[in-house]
Amino acid sequence: MAKSDAKSLKRRQFLTRAGLGAAAATTIAAPAIAQSMPELKWRLASSFPKSLDTLFGGSDHMAKRVAEATDNKFQIRTFAAGEIVPPFQVLDAVQNGTVEMAHTAAYYFIGKDITFALDCTVPFGMNTRQQNAWWTHGGGAELLREFYKDYNVYNIPTGNTGAQMGGWFRKEIKTVADLKGLKFRIGGFAGQVLDKLGVIPQQIPGGDIYPSLEKGTIDAAEWVGPYDDEKLGFYKVAKFYYYPGWWEGGTQISSYVGLDKWNTLPKAYQTILETACAEANTWMIGKYDAQNPDALKRLLAGGAQLRAFPAEIMDACYKAAQTVFAETSAKNAKFKKVYDSYKKFLDEEYEWFQVAESTYDNFMVRATRAARNKKA
């Protein structure tokens, strides 16, 4: 046998042995990997109906990504509002172990403690980017997770609607006096603010708003924005569509995990779940930003009449909100601790946003409008 042939044979024998060794190593390692990736099947109770494919869709998107990242070993089955528990009882369901997770808007639970609102949105509060900045780099995560420990919950941001609309009204609202006696479906903290101006706040689940408007049980209702509002058909029974929704400048949607369940999750699963929630956060605001423009055009074509809240009303609501914040801080130490951080961060953010962000946005609005008018 030639020397070159002998060397070739030895090389083939080495590669064969190496291949067998690698296969053996893989076989040996597999049980260890399997042990670190247990098979889990969790249930998630949402506060939203499936028809709202962006709000409810956020939990579906998150669950899909968790399953994909774990080769389907960690599965989260999502249930719409009412399938396991009513929409406003999902927090209780996580606390008592009925479900492992929930997907909800934290301000639904201000009846337990108004501090919950700061994990979602408050009147004249942060926009989406500011909320994310406070959560990730401004101390928001640490403060809120300390608060949630009392409820046996680990909270994770899993969506945002962006700035919302001001809602649908049966009649035009021109002055502060027009608000008196108005039965308005509005959730969370904002109801307390509007109460000071004579409004009668009503908290009604999304699926019950349309019949309440249609029957005249309420005079006005807010939900989210054009894409979701179109699905719910509000324009058919209340034609005046107001903006902006000053009570929801950037509404954060959260996932709740039972704290005991969270603490027993393998570290890899914790990381995967939080990463999937962060992706769903971006996915949700992206979908709203993509879908709202066309939805608004369709609503206007269908007879909706767009109205801006008059400056008189905006100013009165802002003043009332500051009064509510001061009163709440004076009687609720938990709220004050979180709100002091929130408000300081918010004020500093707008010092910055007015320099570049707002200036740029305002210019682009004017330039785009001028170009469109020129073409017309």
N, C-alpha and C positions, 0 to 999 in steps of 0.2 A: 504493500500500500504506500503510495506516495505521501511525503510529509504533509503536503497541502491537504490531501484527503483525510489524513489522520487528524489534522487540526480541525477540519470541518466537522468530522464525526464527533470529536470531543465538544466542540461548540454546541452541536445539536443536543448532545447528551446533557450538557449543562443547562441549556434552555429548558429541556424537558423536565429536568429535576427542579429547576426554579419554578416552572409552571405548576408542578405538583405541589411544591412547597407553598406557593401562594394560595392555591386552592385549599390546601389543608389549613392554612392560617385563616382564610375566610370562613371555613367551616367552624373552626374553633371560636372565632370572634363573634359569630352570629348570635349565640345565646346571650352574650354580654350586651350587645346592642339591643336585642329584643327586650331584655330586662330594663334597660334605660328608657324604652319607648313602650310603656304599657298601653293596652287597649282601653280607651275610655269612651263612654257614650253619655254625653250630657244633654240636658234640655234647657232651652232658653225661652223665656216668656217675654214677648214684646208688648209694648204699650200701643203699638200701631197696627192698623189693618193691612192685609196683603195688597189691597188696592193701591196703597201709597207705596209704589215700588221703589222710591228713593229712601224714604224713612225706614220702612220695613226692610227694603233691599240692602241697607247698610249692614244689618245683622246677617243676612244671607251671604253677602260678600265676605264678611269676616269669617263665617263658619266654613265657607268653601276654601278659603286660603289656609285655614288651620288644618283642614283635612288633607289638602294637597301637600302641605309642608311636612306632614307626619305619615305620609303613605296610608292615609285613612285610619290610622290607629287612634287618633283623637278626633272624634266626631261630635259636633254640636248640632242638634236638631232644633230648628227655630219654629216657634209657635206664635201665631198672630194673636192680637188682643182678643181676649175672651175664650180662646181655645183651651187654655188651662185655668187662667184666672182673669178677672176683669183688668182693663188697662191701668187703673190706678192702684192695683194691688200687687204689682210685680215685685216691688221692694219687699213686701211682707213675704212673698213666696220664696224669695232668696234667703231672707232671714230665717224662716222656719224650715228650710231645706226641701220645700216642695219642688223647687227647680234649682239647678246649679248656677244659672245665670239669668239676667234680665237685660233688656235693651230698652232704654226709656229716656225721658226728659226729666232731669232731676227736680225741676220746679213743680212737678206734679205733687211733690211730697212736702211742700212748705207747711202743711198742716201739722206735721211732726216737728219741724224746725225750719224756720225761714232761711237758715244758712244753706240749705239744699240749693236754693236759687243761684248761688254763686258758682255752682258746678254746671250751670246751664246758661242763664242770661238774666240780667236785671235791667230795668228801665234806664236808658241813656248810658248803657254799659259798653263793654268792649265789642269791637268787631271781630270777625273770625280770626284774622291774623294776630290781633292783640291777645285774644283769648289763648291761642296756641302758644304765644310767646310767654305769657304769664304762667301758663301751666308748665312749660318745659324749662324755662330759664328764670322765672320771676318768683318762684317759691309756691306757686299755686298747687302743684301736685302734693308737696309735703303737707301743706296746711289742710287741704281737703281730705287727704287720706288719714290724717290724724282725726279729723272730724268723723269720717265714715267708720272708724274702728268701733264707735259706740253702737253702730248698727250692724256689726259683723259683716261688713261689705268692703271689698276691694274694688274701687271704681277706675275705669279706663275710658278716656275719650274715644268715641267710635262714630263720629259724624258731626257735621255742622251744616246748618241750613243757609248760612250767610244772613245778611240783613233781610228781615221779613217785610211783608206789606202790612198796611194798617187795617186791612179788613174790609168787609162788605157791609154797607149801610142801606137801609130802606129809604132814608131821606138824607139830604145834604146836611153836613155839619159845618156851619160857617162861624159860629161864635162859641165861647165857653158855655153860654147859657143853653145852647142846643144839646149839651151833654147831660143835663139834669134829667133824671128819671129814665135815661136810656138803658135798656136791658141788653147788655153787651156780653157775648161769649168771649171771655178772655182769660187765659190761664196765668197762674203764678203771681209773682210780685206786682205786676202791673195792675191787677185788680184793686189792690190796696191804694195805689196812686190815684186811679180813676175814681175810686170811692170818695176821695176828698173833693172831687169836682162834681159829685152828684150822680155819677154813673152807678148802675146796679150790676156788679160783675156776676157772671154765670160761668162756672167751670163745667164744660160738657165734653165728653169724648168726641173725637173726630167723626165717627160714624153717625153720631146723633145730631150733628149741627144742622144739616140740611133740613130735616123734618121740623126742627125747632124754628128755623127761619121761615119755612113755608107756612107753618101754622100760626106764626106771629107770637110764639112763646118768647122769642127774643127779637130785638130790633136790629141787632148788628152782630157780626161774628168775625173774628180773625182766625186764620189758621197758619199758613206758612207763606206761600207766594204763588205766582201764576201757575206753575206746573201742577202742584198739588191741588190748588183751589179749583182749577179747571176740572180735575177728576171728580171733585166733590160737587160740582155743579152750582156753586153759590150764586153765580151771575144770573141764574134763572129766576131767583127769588129776591135778590137785593142787587140793584144795578150800580150803585155808587161804590167805586173801588178806590180806597184811600191809601196814601203812602206818606212818609215811611212808617214802618212799625217800630216806633222809637223804643218800645219795650223789649224788642228782640233784635239788637244790632248784630248779633252773631250767636245763634242758639246752638250750644254744644249738646250733642246727644251722647249718652254714656252707656257703657256696659257695666253691669254689676255682677261681681262674682262673690259667692259666699266666702268669707275670709278663711274659714276652715278648709274649704275646698282649694282655695288659692294656695294656702300654705303647704298643702300636701301634693301639689302638682310638681312634677320634676322640673328642675330649672329650665331645661330645654323647652318644655311645654309652656312655661311662663313667658319665656322670651318669644316663642312663636305666637302665642295668643296676643301679647301686647303689640307685636309687629303687625299682625293681621288687623288689629283694631286701628292702629295708626294708618294703615293703608285704606281701611274703610272710611276713616275720617277724611282723607284726601279724595277718595272716590265719591263720597256723598256731595261735598261742596262742588266738586267738578261737574257732577251730573246736574245739580241745580243750576249752576252757571251756564251750562250748555243748553238746558231745556227751557229755562224761564223766558228768554227773549221771544221765541216763537209762540210759546203759550200765551204770553201777554198780547201778542198781535191777534191771536185767535179769539181771546176774550173780548178785546175791543171790537173786533168784527162781529161778535155775537151780541153786542149791545151794551157791554160794560162801559161805564163812564169813569175815566180816570180823574182823580182829584187829589191834590196835595193838601195835607192838613194846614190850615191857616197859621201864620206865625203866632197869632194870639193864643191859639190852642197849644202849640208846641211850647211856648214860653210858660204857660200856666201849668202844663204837665211836668215840665222840667223843675219848676219851683216846688210843685207838690211832691215830686220824687225825692228831692233833697230833704224835704221835711220827713218823709217816711224813712229814709236812710238814717237820719239823725235819731228819730224816735226808736227805731229798731235797734240801733247800736247802743242806745242808752239802757235798754232792757234785756239785751241778749248778748252776753259776753262772747259766746262762740261766734256769733255773726260778726261782732265788732272786730275780733281778732283776724278773721279772714277778709272782711271788707276793707279794713285799714290797708292791708297789703294790696288788695285789688284796686282800690281807688288811687293810691299813690302811683301804682304802675300805670293805670289808665291815663292819669293826668300827664305823666312823663311821656307816654307814647304819643299823645296828641301834640305835645310840644315838638316831637320829631315829625309826625305825620304831616303837620301843616307846612313843613319846610319843603319836602320833596313829594311825598305820596299824594297828598291832597292837591297840591299845586299841579302836579302832572295830570291827575285824573280830571280836574276841573278844566284844564286846557284841552285835553282830548275830547271831553264832552262838547265843548264849544266848537272845536275844529271839525269834529265829525258832523255835528249838526249843520255847520256852515257849508260843508262840502255837499251834504245831502240836499240842502235847500238850493244850492247852486245848480245841481243836476236837475232838480224839479223845475 
